[in-house]
Amino acid sequence: MKKIAVFFGGKISRHLKLIRQAARSEGIGLDLISYNRVCFSSETGLVRIRNFGKYRSENEGPEWLNLGEYGVIFFRTTGKHWEEVDLIINSIKGFKERPAVVDPIVEMGKPSHACKAWQMVKLDEEGVGIPKTVYGSLWYLFEAMRKGEAGLSFPVILKGSGGDRGTRVFRAENIDDLEKLVAELRRTEIEEGKRYMLQEFIENDGDYRVLVLGEKVLGVMKRSRQRTGEFRNNFSMGGKVEVADLPDEIKEMAVRAARICGLMVAGVDVMPRNKGGLSKDPRDYVILEVNKGPQFRGFMEATGIDVPKEIVKFLSSLNK
């Protein structure tokens, strides 16, 4: 059986180490490959992957990894590395035995498809419930609220379209709060190209993270804020996590949302519109976002599920 390649940016995280350890325990060949190792030369016309630590002589240069040795290529993160992603995708198109690509979204080759605003558009088009959402420049969002043209009422959520694991999510109680936020964030919009959207704030006692692998729900956890004055339920923001379940209809909704967003390994965030009992009707829920390459430390803590092992088994199942 061919090996699995897991591409990542930055340093090797604890999550990646756990995935590598799980592969070794399962006897499955898996390599963690940094985007920094991707190269292209017009002399050869090839996209190649440097193999650190395996140099021959100085004159002969480095050895190279052979992408043909991999049956699955998992782009764990993409972030700032869409150029390398596209180079890799383009290089495997001509392979006689083409490796499975995870997640499918990377084959679209558009960084915007990993953004939350694009997700909201696609989910809405497919009839999947989302919070009321308005996208545009920060100044437009402020003016739309000031003039009462946004169709939203305070409090509202101002969310970065790029995600960033809850770090660019803000709550404005009134127009003065929103004006202050816009003033503070304008620099990130102008100089860094950050984009934002306004969403309705839904009263809640927590939300649900559904971990999806392909067409299967691995498990569900509930997240609830614990800090006074905090409105975000994220584990990374100090939220409490506990094992939970949702009606089958809602788990199917989460799987469908991941599929629409082009993700096979996904953390789907679901929120009921009512704080009472859990309904079986998907119309009573919204998809907050669908996360690519979700973190899983909190999920493992809450559910006891060995997520790295399950991810490796899922990737291995795609290895034909």
N, C-alpha and C positions, 0 to 999 in steps of 0.2 A: 504493500500500500504506500502511496506517495505521502510525503510529509505535508504539514500545515505551516503556512507562513503567516505570521501575525505582524503587521506593520504598525508602527507607533511613532509619535513625535515626542521630543523631550527626553527625559530620563526614564529608565525602566521603573515603573511604579510598583507599589506593593501588589496591586491587582494583577499586573502582568506577571510578576513573579509567581503568584498563586496559580495562574493559568499554566505557566511553564511547569510548575511542580506537579499540577494535576495531570498534565500530559505524560510526564515521566512515570507517574504512578500507574497510569493506564497503559503504559508501553506504546504510546503514540508519538511519532516523530513530529516535533513542533519547534520552529525557530522564531525567536523574537528579532525583528529586523527594524532598525531605525531608518527613518527617511533620509538621514544624513548619509546613508550608504548608497543612495541611488545616484547613478551617473549616466551621462549620455555623451557620445563623441561622434561628430560628423565623419571622422576618419573610418570608423567601423560601421556607423549607422545603427548602432545597437544601444539599447538601454540596458545597463548592467548594474549589478549589486556588488559592492566591494565586500570581501570576506575578511573582516578584521582578524588579526592574529595569525593569519596564514600567508605570510609573505615568502616568496621565493628569494631570488637575489634582487638587488637594487635595480639592476638593468632590466630584468624581466617584468618588474612591477608586481602588483598584487594578484592574488587569485580572485576568481569571481564566483558568486553563487549562481546556480543555474535555475531560473524560475520554472523550467520544465520539470524539475524534481518535485514540484508542489502540486498537490491535487486540490488544495483549497487555499485561497488567499483572503485573509480576514483583515480588513482595514479597521483596526480597533479604534483609532482616532484619525481624523483628517485635519481639522483645525486650519492651521496655516500652510498645510502641505498639499494643497490640491494640484500644484504643478507636478509633484512627484507621483501623486495618485494617477493623474492622467497619463504620465509617461509609462507607468507600469501597466495600466489598462491597455494602452495602445500597443505595448510590446507583446502582450499575450494573445492579441486578436488573431494572429496567424498561426498559433499553435495547433497542431493536429489534434492533440488531446488538451482541450482548454480547461484550466482549473476553474472550480466553482468560485464565484466572487461574493464575498460578504462584506458589506451589505450591498444589495442591488442598487441603492441610490448612488453609489460612487460611479457606476457605469454611465450615469446621466452626464457626468462631467461638469455639473454646474454647482458651485459652492452655495448659491442661493437656495438650492433644494435641501440644504441642511439647516436652513433658518426657520424660526418659528412662524414668521409671517407667511412663508410659503406653505408650511404645514396647515395653518389656519385656512388658507384659501382652498387647498386640496381637500381637506376634511369637510369643509362646508359644501364644496361642490358635490361630494359623495353622500351628503345627507347625514354626516356624523356630527353630533352635537358639540359645539364649541362655545366658549364665553363670547358675549357680544364684543366685537373687536373692531378697532379703527387703527389703520396704519398710515403713516405719513411722516413728514419732517416734524421735529419737536415743536417748531413754531406753529405748524398747521394743527397739530394736536391740541396745543394750548388755545388757539383761536377757535377751534371747533367746540371746545368745552365752554369757552367764555361766551360764545354766541348761542350756545344751546343747540348746535348743529350735529353733535357727535352721537346723539341718541343714547347717551349714558348719563347717569347721575352719580354724584359723589356719595361715598368714596369710590375712587377708581384705582386700578392697578396700571402702572407704567412699567412695561417690560421690554428689555432688550431683545431684539429679534434673534441675536446670536446666541442667546442662552446664558452660558457661563455659570451653570449650576446654582441658580438662585441669587447670584451676586449682583445682577442687574435687574432686580425686581423691586419696585418701590410702590408705596401706597400714598395717595394724595387725598386728604380729607376735604379739601375745598380748593377754590381757584387760586388762592394765595399759595397754598402748598405746591400746587402744580406749577405755578410760575417760578417758584424757587427751584424746583427740580429741573425745569427746563433750562434755567439760567446756569445751573451747575453742570448739566450734561451736554450743553451745546458744544463745548470744546471737543468731547469725544465724538460727537456727530460730525463736526467740521474737519477735525484733524485726523481722526482715526476711522472715519466712515462707519461708525456705529449707527445702527438704526433701531427705532423704538416703535412700540404700538401701545395703545390704550385698550384696556379690557375692563369689563364690569367686575366689581368685587362681589363674590358670592359668599354670604355668611356661611360658616362651616365650623365643624368641630374636628376637622382633619380631612385629609384626602388619601387616596389609595395609589400605591405604586404596584403595577402589574408587570412582572418580568416575563417577556415573550421571547421564545426561541422558535423561529419558523412559524408553524401553525399551532404551536403548543404554548399554553400558559404554564410556566414553571411554578409560579406561586404568587401570592398577594400579601402585601403588608400595608398596614395603616400608619400614616404619619400624622402627628399632631403637635402643634407648637406648645412650648412649655414656658418660654420666657415672657415676662410681662412686657407688653408693648410690641411684641413680635407678631407679625401676621403670616409669615411663611412657615410652612410645615416641614421643610426640608430637614433631613437628618444632619446635613452639613451645617445647618443653622441652629442646631441644638434641639431639633424636634425629637419627640419620643417615637419609637418604632415598635410595632407589635404585629404578630402574625394575624392575618385576617382572611376573609373570603368574600367573594362577590357572587351574585347570581350568575349562572352560566351565560345568560343573555348578555351580561355586561362584560364578562371575560371574552366572549366572542366579539364584542364591540372593540375591546382593546386589541385583539389579534387583527381585526379588520383595519383599525387605525394604523397599526404598524405596517401592514401590507400596503396601504394607500401611500404611506410616507416612504416606502421603499426600504424598510428596515427588517432584518431577520433576527437580530439581537437587539432588543429594545426594552427600555423602561417606559411604560405608558402610564402617565399620571391622570387619574380619573377622579372627578369630584361629583358627589350627588348635589343636586340643586336644593334638596331639602335635608335638614339636619336630622330628621326622624329616621324611621326604619328604612332599610334598603329595598327599593323597588326593583322589579324585574324588567321594567320598561326603560329601554335605552334613552327615551326622550326625557327621562328624569335625571340624566347625567350629562356632563360635558367632559371632553378630553382637554386637559390643560396644555399638554405637550407630549411629544413622543421623542424620547431621548436616545440618541445613538451612542453606542459604547457606554451603557450606564454603569455607574459605580455600584458595587454590590456589598460593601462591608456592612452597611446598616441592614440590608435585606437578609444577609446571612445571620446577623445577630438576632433579627426578629423571627425568622422562619426556621433556622437550623438547617436550611438546604445548602448543600455543597455546590455553590454556583460555579466556581471554576471547573469542577469536574463535569457539571452538566453542560457548560459551554463547550468544553473539549469534546465531549461525547456527541454533541450536536454538530460541531464542525466536522468531526470524523464521519458522521453519517452522510455528509455531502461529498465525501471523498470516493469517487467512483473510478 
